[in-house]
């Protein structure tokens, strides 16, 4: 059954872009100013700000302004929700593969040692 989780949808939509993934990767090492995030990126500051708005709207990134400097950081709770969703899918697939492996082992044993 399909479960609609708007916050998770926003997180995956935000992470679908390589620039935003690079920003999250950088921020996972610690907070950074918008200028620090923009430095390695081949785009205008306004484009960087647009990407940050999407990340903030998804809940993956939070920022605060002190004076003229806006500092961004990753919100681990949003990453945790995405991680839990992925891990749940992984566990389901692994259980299915385990059952398939057991079935194939039984089938092979029956073929090698018929009753």
N, C-alpha and C positions, 0 to 999 in steps of 0.2 A: 504494500500500500504506500502511496506517495504521501509524504508528510511535507507540508509547506512551512518552511521556517524562514520568514523574511530576513532576519539578521544573518542567517547562514547564507542565504542567496546573495545578499549584499557583499558579504566577505568574499565569497568565491568570485563574484563579478569583479570586485576590486582586484583580486589576485590574478585575474585572467590576463592582466596587462604586464608585460615584462618590465616596464619602467617602474610600476608600482611594486612589483615583487622585489626589484632591486632596492627600492626605498625601504621596504619592510626589512629586507635582509640587512641593510645598513643600520637601521634603527634597532634591530635585534641585538646589536653589539653595544647599544647605549644611546641615550638621547642625542639629538643633533639639531642645530638650527636649520632653518629653511635654506640659508645660504650654503651651509655645509652639505646639505642633501643635493642642492642644485649643482655644486661645483663639478662633479664628474659627468654630469648629464649633458648631452648635446642638444639642449633646448633652451628656450627662453624662460625667464623667471616666472612669467605668467603661466606657461605650460606646466611648470613644476607645481605652482600653487593650485592649478586645476586638478592635478593628480592627487595632491595632498587633500583637497576637499573631498574627493571620492573616497580616499582612505579613511578620512575622519567620519564621513557619513556612514561608512560600513562598520565603524567602531574599532577597526584594527589599529588606528593611530589616534592619539590625543595630542593636543598642543596647548601651550600656554604662552602668553605674551608678557614679557618683562621689559618695560621700556620699549625700545624699537626692535627687540629681538624676539622672534617666535621660535620656541623650542618644541620639537616633536619627539614623541616616544611611542613605542608599541604598547598596546594594551593587551597583556597576555591572556585575558579572559576571552577575547574574541578569537585569538589564535587557538585557544584551548577548545572552543566549541567546534571549530573546523577540524582540529585534530581528532576529537572524539567521534565526529561524523565519519571521517576517513577510517579510523580504527574499527568502528562498528562494521563498516562494509568489508574491511580486510578480514575480520574475524568470521563473518558470514561466509566469505569465499574460502577461507582456510578450512572451516568445518566441512564445507561441501567437498573440497579436495581430499580431506581426510577420509570422509565416507567413501568417496570414489576409490581411493587407494585401498581401503579395507575390502571393498567389494572386489576389486581386481585381484588382490591377494587371495581371497577366498576362491575366486573363479580359477585362478592359476593352480591353487592347491587341489581343487576338484579335478582339473584336467590331468595333473601329474599323478594323482593318487585316486583314481575313480573308486567309488564304493561298490 
